[in-house]
Amino acid sequence: MAPKLVKEKTQKIELRVTPETKILVLKMAQDDDITVTKFLEGLISREFNRRARRTSSTKPE
């Protein structure tokens, strides 16, 4: 059976990184005692969820 192509709706999040941002992210990840990658994944996940809640609450029924 051939694999089915799934069309996904994707969003783009642009990260603007400054030296201050790098230091802040490193410190916050260190405070949470997790890797920077895990910290950023959580941050992006929360942002997607926030956007999803905002768009779903503004859609007319």
Buried (B, 14 or more C-beta within 10 A) or exposed (E): EEEEEEEEEEEEEEEEEEEEEEEEBEEBBEEEEBEEEEBBEEBEEEEEEEEEEEEEEEEEE
